[in-house]
Amino acid sequence: MTRSFFLALALAPLAVAGCTPTQWVHPDKGVANLEQDQAECSRMARNQSQQYASASSPWPTSAQPYREGGGVAQSNDTMASASRRDPFLDEARLANDCMQAQGYRLMPVTK
């Protein structure tokens, strides 16, 4: 048997596990709180990712004035300075971080 076959065999459970649906679970909160907390985390994440995206934009905004001598003032913020960031990935990461900070954990959906 080839090495690639064994590698594929070893990675198969990970691929299947990656397709398992998950849900946010909190030990002390119900579904009503979940929906409210998800909405708040999504709103916060969307606003923050938009700030990151506008801070890394090559075009000036009110938060990013022109410097004397030309050019756009650049932020020292590492999140803002990475112009190749994907705002949608940032938004998803920020929303997940927010939910985890509130005590939620992603768990597989049980039937």
N, CA and C atoms as an extended XYZ file, in Angstrom:
333
Properties=species:S:1:pos:R:3:atomname:S:1:resname:S:1:resid:I:1 pbc="F F F"
N         0.836       -1.177        0.000 N   MET     1
C         0.000        0.000        0.000 CA  MET     1
C         0.880        1.239        0.000 C   MET     1
N         0.379        2.273       -0.612 N   THR     2
C         1.176        3.488       -0.737 CA  THR     2
C         1.015        4.397        0.475 C   THR     2
N         1.971        5.271        0.591 N   ARG     3
C         1.965        6.234        1.703 CA  ARG     3
C         0.755        7.159        1.608 C   ARG     3
N         0.384        7.578        0.402 N   SER     4
C        -0.754        8.490        0.231 CA  SER     4
C        -2.067        7.817        0.640 C   SER     4
N        -2.170        6.504        0.442 N   PHE     5
C        -3.369        5.785        0.857 CA  PHE     5
C        -3.514        5.847        2.373 C   PHE     5
N        -2.417        5.623        3.103 N   PHE     6
C        -2.468        5.661        4.557 CA  PHE     6
C        -2.765        7.070        5.067 C   PHE     6
N        -2.220        8.057        4.386 N   LEU     7
C        -2.492        9.436        4.757 CA  LEU     7
C        -3.972        9.759        4.563 C   LEU     7
N        -4.526        9.342        3.431 N   ALA     8
C        -5.947        9.560        3.168 CA  ALA     8
C        -6.811        8.830        4.186 C   ALA     8
N        -6.421        7.622        4.538 N   LEU     9
C        -7.154        6.842        5.529 CA  LEU     9
C        -7.110        7.524        6.893 C   LEU     9
N        -5.972        8.077        7.247 N   ALA    10
C        -5.828        8.742        8.536 CA  ALA    10
C        -6.618       10.055        8.588 C   ALA    10
N        -6.731       10.756        7.463 N   LEU    11
C        -7.428       12.038        7.430 CA  LEU    11
C        -8.932       11.913        7.201 C   LEU    11
N        -9.413       10.762        6.823 N   ALA    12
C       -10.836       10.569        6.541 CA  ALA    12
C       -11.729       10.932        7.726 C   ALA    12
N       -11.417       10.487        8.955 N   PRO    13
C       -12.289       10.882       10.077 CA  PRO    13
C       -12.335       12.393       10.303 C   PRO    13
N       -11.236       13.069       10.048 N   LEU    14
C       -11.230       14.522       10.197 CA  LEU    14
C       -12.138       15.180        9.174 C   LEU    14
N       -12.138       14.670        7.971 N   ALA    15
C       -12.989       15.221        6.919 CA  ALA    15
C       -14.458       15.022        7.259 C   ALA    15
N       -14.805       13.856        7.769 N   VAL    16
C       -16.190       13.570        8.147 CA  VAL    16
C       -16.590       14.431        9.342 C   VAL    16
N       -15.698       14.575       10.308 N   ALA    17
C       -15.991       15.390       11.486 CA  ALA    17
C       -16.186       16.848       11.104 C   ALA    17
N       -15.499       17.307       10.082 N   GLY    18
C       -15.641       18.683        9.638 CA  GLY    18
C       -17.004       18.972        9.046 C   GLY    18
N       -17.738       17.954        8.666 N   CYS    19
C       -19.069       18.118        8.083 CA  CYS    19
C       -20.174       17.986        9.125 C   CYS    19
N       -19.828       17.677       10.356 N   THR    20
C       -20.822       17.505       11.407 CA  THR    20
C       -21.410       18.859       11.778 C   THR    20
N       -22.749       18.987       11.762 N   PRO    21
C       -23.347       20.266       12.153 CA  PRO    21
C       -23.123       20.539       13.640 C   PRO    21
N       -22.941       21.813       13.967 N   THR    22
C       -22.701       22.201       15.355 CA  THR    22
C       -23.690       23.286       15.768 C   THR    22
N       -23.795       23.479       17.067 N   GLN    23
C       -24.641       24.540       17.608 CA  GLN    23
C       -23.978       25.117       18.849 C   GLN    23
N       -24.296       26.377       19.144 N   TRP    24
C       -23.767       27.010       20.340 CA  TRP    24
C       -24.550       26.520       21.548 C   TRP    24
N       -23.835       26.152       22.611 N   VAL    25
C       -24.464       25.660       23.836 CA  VAL    25
C       -23.850       26.396       25.017 C   VAL    25
N       -24.722       26.833       25.937 N   HIS    26
C       -24.276       27.472       27.174 CA  HIS    26
C       -24.896       26.701       28.336 C   HIS    26
N       -24.112       26.408       29.365 N   PRO    27
C       -24.646       25.592       30.455 CA  PRO    27
C       -25.782       26.260       31.239 C   PRO    27
N       -25.865       27.602       31.232 N   ASP    28
C       -26.852       28.289       32.055 CA  ASP    28
C       -27.866       29.122       31.286 C   ASP    28
N       -27.782       29.165       29.973 N   LYS    29
C       -28.666       30.029       29.189 CA  LYS    29
C       -29.525       29.196       28.245 C   LYS    29
N       -30.706       29.712       27.939 N   GLY    30
C       -31.638       29.031       27.044 CA  GLY    30
C       -31.555       29.560       25.625 C   GLY    30
N       -32.517       29.113       24.797 N   VAL    31
C       -32.537       29.460       23.378 CA  VAL    31
C       -32.772       30.955       23.168 C   VAL    31
N       -33.632       31.580       23.988 N   ALA    32
C       -33.904       33.017       23.833 CA  ALA    32
C       -32.624       33.823       24.047 C   ALA    32
N       -31.856       33.456       25.059 N   ASN    33
C       -30.590       34.138       25.300 CA  ASN    33
C       -29.611       33.887       24.174 C   ASN    33
N       -29.608       32.668       23.628 N   LEU    34
C       -28.704       32.324       22.530 CA  LEU    34
C       -28.946       33.236       21.343 C   LEU    34
N       -30.209       33.394       20.953 N   GLU    35
C       -30.520       34.232       19.794 CA  GLU    35
C       -30.128       35.685       20.035 C   GLU    35
N       -30.372       36.190       21.236 N   GLN    36
C       -30.010       37.566       21.571 CA  GLN    36
C       -28.488       37.735       21.588 C   GLN    36
N       -27.790       36.793       22.195 N   ASP    37
C       -26.328       36.878       22.257 CA  ASP    37
C       -25.696       36.741       20.876 C   ASP    37
N       -26.245       35.850       20.040 N   GLN    38
C       -25.723       35.708       18.671 CA  GLN    38
C       -25.921       36.987       17.879 C   GLN    38
N       -27.084       37.614       18.036 N   ALA    39
C       -27.359       38.861       17.313 CA  ALA    39
C       -26.398       39.958       17.759 C   ALA    39
N       -26.160       40.054       19.062 N   GLU    40
C       -25.244       41.075       19.576 CA  GLU    40
C       -23.810       40.816       19.121 C   GLU    40
N       -23.369       39.562       19.173 N   CYS    41
C       -22.012       39.229       18.730 CA  CYS    41
C       -21.849       39.459       17.226 C   CYS    41
N       -22.871       39.138       16.457 N   SER    42
C       -22.811       39.369       15.009 CA  SER    42
C       -22.719       40.854       14.698 C   SER    42
N       -23.508       41.679       15.406 N   ARG    43
C       -23.480       43.122       15.192 CA  ARG    43
C       -22.096       43.680       15.530 C   ARG    43
N       -21.559       43.270       16.680 N   MET    44
C       -20.244       43.739       17.099 CA  MET    44
C       -19.173       43.303       16.104 C   MET    44
N       -19.237       42.066       15.663 N   ALA    45
C       -18.236       41.531       14.734 CA  ALA    45
C       -18.302       42.243       13.384 C   ALA    45
N       -19.504       42.508       12.909 N   ARG    46
C       -19.661       43.211       11.627 CA  ARG    46
C       -19.065       44.619       11.715 C   ARG    46
N       -19.370       45.332       12.801 N   ASN    47
C       -18.830       46.687       12.975 CA  ASN    47
C       -17.305       46.665       13.066 C   ASN    47
N       -16.769       45.737       13.842 N   GLN    48
C       -15.320       45.674       14.027 CA  GLN    48
C       -14.613       45.291       12.731 C   GLN    48
N       -15.156       44.329       11.991 N   SER    49
C       -14.503       43.918       10.743 CA  SER    49
C       -14.558       45.040        9.706 C   SER    49
N       -15.631       45.832        9.727 N   GLN    50
C       -15.703       46.979        8.819 CA  GLN    50
C       -14.660       48.025        9.185 C   GLN    50
N       -14.417       48.188       10.487 N   GLN    51
C       -13.375       49.124       10.907 CA  GLN    51
C       -12.008       48.637       10.442 C   GLN    51
N       -11.753       47.345       10.568 N   TYR    52
C       -10.480       46.794       10.103 CA  TYR    52
C       -10.332       47.003        8.601 C   TYR    52
N       -11.418       46.743        7.868 N   ALA    53
C       -11.361       46.869        6.405 CA  ALA    53
C       -11.130       48.313        5.985 C   ALA    53
N       -11.809       49.257        6.635 N   SER    54
C       -11.627       50.664        6.241 CA  SER    54
C       -10.259       51.181        6.665 C   SER    54
N        -9.720       50.646        7.765 N   ALA    55
C        -8.395       51.083        8.215 CA  ALA    55
C        -7.301       50.604        7.277 C   ALA    55
N        -7.534       49.487        6.587 N   SER    56
C        -6.511       48.967        5.680 CA  SER    56
C        -6.752       49.374        4.237 C   SER    56
N        -7.780       50.175        4.013 N   SER    57
C        -8.098       50.626        2.665 CA  SER    57
C        -7.064       51.638        2.174 C   SER    57
N        -6.727       51.606        0.893 N   PRO    58
C        -5.791       52.600        0.369 CA  PRO    58
C        -6.434       53.971        0.180 C   PRO    58
N        -7.772       54.050        0.345 N   TRP    59
C        -8.483       55.307        0.135 CA  TRP    59
C        -8.743       55.969        1.474 C   TRP    59
N        -8.567       57.281        1.551 N   PRO    60
C        -8.773       57.972        2.826 CA  PRO    60
C       -10.246       57.992        3.231 C   PRO    60
N       -10.467       57.894        4.515 N   THR    61
C       -11.801       58.066        5.090 CA  THR    61
C       -11.666       59.117        6.171 C   THR    61
N       -12.758       59.421        6.853 N   SER    62
C       -12.670       60.408        7.925 CA  SER    62
C       -11.743       59.923        9.027 C   SER    62
N       -11.611       58.610        9.195 N   ALA    63
C       -10.723       58.063       10.214 CA  ALA    63
C        -9.296       57.918        9.690 C   ALA    63
N        -9.085       58.222        8.409 N   GLN    64
C        -7.789       57.989        7.785 CA  GLN    64
C        -7.424       59.185        6.905 C   GLN    64
N        -7.015       60.303        7.516 N   PRO    65
C        -6.762       61.512        6.727 CA  PRO    65
C        -5.453       61.433        5.951 C   PRO    65
N        -5.326       62.335        4.981 N   TYR    66
C        -4.059       62.442        4.252 CA  TYR    66
C        -2.975       62.964        5.185 C   TYR    66
N        -1.762       62.490        4.970 N   ARG    67
C        -0.604       63.007        5.702 CA  ARG    67
C        -0.076       64.234        4.986 C   ARG    67
N         0.633       65.067        5.720 N   GLU    68
C         1.323       66.170        5.058 CA  GLU    68
C         2.373       65.576        4.140 C   GLU    68
N         2.498       66.109        2.966 N   GLY    69
C         3.466       65.597        2.007 CA  GLY    69
C         2.881       64.518        1.113 C   GLY    69
N         1.607       64.175        1.301 N   GLY    70
C         0.955       63.198        0.443 CA  GLY    70
C         0.846       61.835        1.069 C   GLY    70
N         0.002       61.043        0.512 N   GLY    71
C        -0.203       59.688        1.006 CA  GLY    71
C        -1.249       59.642        2.098 C   GLY    71
N        -1.573       58.454        2.507 N   VAL    72
C        -2.608       58.229        3.506 CA  VAL    72
C        -1.939       57.829        4.807 C   VAL    72
N        -2.422       58.372        5.916 N   ALA    73
C        -1.894       57.983        7.227 CA  ALA    73
C        -2.190       56.505        7.448 C   ALA    73
N        -1.202       55.789        7.896 N   GLN    74
C        -1.368       54.353        8.124 CA  GLN    74
C        -1.479       54.070        9.608 C   GLN    74
N        -2.299       53.107        9.948 N   SER    75
C        -2.474       52.714       11.336 CA  SER    75
C        -1.367       51.742       11.731 C   SER    75
N        -0.986       51.773       12.995 N   ASN    76
C        -0.012       50.814       13.505 CA  ASN    76
C        -0.688       49.541       13.983 C   ASN    76
N        -2.011       49.532       13.988 N   ASP    77
C        -2.778       48.367       14.419 CA  ASP    77
C        -2.490       47.203       13.472 C   ASP    77
N        -2.058       46.073       14.019 N   THR    78
C        -1.696       44.945       13.162 CA  THR    78
C        -2.899       44.402       12.410 C   THR    78
N        -4.087       44.470       13.009 N   MET    79
C        -5.280       44.011       12.303 CA  MET    79
C        -5.577       44.933       11.129 C   MET    79
N        -5.381       46.235       11.315 N   ALA    80
C        -5.714       47.190       10.273 CA  ALA    80
C        -4.654       47.261        9.199 C   ALA    80
N        -3.417       46.991        9.546 N   SER    81
C        -2.347       47.190        8.588 CA  SER    81
C        -2.234       46.059        7.563 C   SER    81
N        -2.905       44.972        7.790 N   ALA    82
C        -2.833       43.854        6.847 CA  ALA    82
C        -3.869       44.071        5.756 C   ALA    82
N        -3.445       44.611        4.627 N   SER    83
C        -4.391       44.964        3.570 CA  SER    83
C        -4.979       43.752        2.868 C   SER    83
N        -4.416       42.597        3.057 N   ARG    84
C        -4.935       41.416        2.370 CA  ARG    84
C        -5.896       40.613        3.241 C   ARG    84
N        -6.360       41.173        4.346 N   ARG    85
C        -7.293       40.488        5.231 CA  ARG    85
C        -8.647       40.349        4.544 C   ARG    85
N        -9.361       39.321        4.892 N   ASP    86
C       -10.702       39.099        4.376 CA  ASP    86
C       -11.691       39.543        5.449 C   ASP    86
N       -12.492       40.586        5.202 N   PRO    87
C       -13.404       41.079        6.232 CA  PRO    87
C       -14.440       40.046        6.653 C   PRO    87
N       -14.822       39.140        5.756 N   PHE    88
C       -15.801       38.123        6.115 CA  PHE    88
C       -15.204       37.096        7.076 C   PHE    88
N       -13.944       36.738        6.872 N   LEU    89
C       -13.278       35.831        7.806 CA  LEU    89
C       -13.055       36.513        9.152 C   LEU    89
N       -12.682       37.789        9.122 N   ASP    90
C       -12.529       38.542       10.370 CA  ASP    90
C       -13.848       38.572       11.134 C   ASP    90
N       -14.944       38.836       10.417 N   GLU    91
C       -16.259       38.911       11.057 CA  GLU    91
C       -16.629       37.581       11.710 C   GLU    91
N       -16.405       36.482       11.013 N   ALA    92
C       -16.725       35.163       11.570 CA  ALA    92
C       -15.860       34.864       12.793 C   ALA    92
N       -14.578       35.181       12.712 N   ARG    93
C       -13.680       34.935       13.849 CA  ARG    93
C       -14.078       35.776       15.050 C   ARG    93
N       -14.377       37.049       14.824 N   LEU    94
C       -14.770       37.938       15.911 CA  LEU    94
C       -16.081       37.494       16.558 C   LEU    94
N       -17.044       37.053       15.745 N   ALA    95
C       -18.317       36.572       16.296 CA  ALA    95
C       -18.098       35.310       17.128 C   ALA    95
N       -17.274       34.401       16.643 N   ASN    96
C       -16.970       33.183       17.416 CA  ASN    96
C       -16.264       33.523       18.718 C   ASN    96
N       -15.301       34.428       18.670 N   ASP    97
C       -14.593       34.843       19.882 CA  ASP    97
C       -15.555       35.453       20.895 C   ASP    97
N       -16.484       36.268       20.422 N   CYS    98
C       -17.468       36.909       21.288 CA  CYS    98
C       -18.346       35.858       21.981 C   CYS    98
N       -18.829       34.890       21.206 N   MET    99
C       -19.684       33.839       21.785 CA  MET    99
C       -18.905       33.024       22.818 C   MET    99
N       -17.664       32.694       22.528 N   GLN   100
C       -16.860       31.931       23.478 CA  GLN   100
C       -16.584       32.753       24.737 C   GLN   100
N       -16.380       34.046       24.591 N   ALA   101
C       -16.133       34.908       25.746 CA  ALA   101
C       -17.356       34.975       26.662 C   ALA   101
N       -18.543       34.756       26.099 N   GLN   102
C       -19.765       34.760       26.896 CA  GLN   102
C       -20.062       33.393       27.507 C   GLN   102
N       -19.194       32.424       27.264 N   GLY   103
C       -19.362       31.116       27.889 CA  GLY   103
C       -19.987       30.055       27.007 C   GLY   103
N       -20.257       30.372       25.740 N   TYR   104
C       -20.824       29.390       24.821 CA  TYR   104
C       -19.716       28.497       24.267 C   TYR   104
N       -20.096       27.289       23.921 N   ARG   105
C       -19.186       26.348       23.257 CA  ARG   105
C       -19.921       25.740       22.076 C   ARG   105
N       -19.182       25.523       20.980 N   LEU   106
C       -19.761       24.833       19.822 CA  LEU   106
C       -19.748       23.340       20.102 C   LEU   106
N       -20.932       22.738       20.006 N   MET   107
C       -21.067       21.312       20.257 CA  MET   107
C       -21.764       20.667       19.066 C   MET   107
N       -21.456       19.395       18.778 N   PRO   108
C       -22.164       18.699       17.696 CA  PRO   108
C       -23.655       18.612       17.991 C   PRO   108
N       -24.450       18.743       16.952 N   VAL   109
C       -25.907       18.647       17.094 CA  VAL   109
C       -26.260       17.195       17.365 C   VAL   109
N       -27.033       16.980       18.425 N   THR   110
C       -27.489       15.621       18.737 CA  THR   110
C       -28.903       15.445       18.217 C   THR   110
N       -29.176       14.268       17.686 N   LYS   111
C       -30.506       14.015       17.109 CA  LYS   111
C       -31.391       13.305       18.080 C   LYS   111
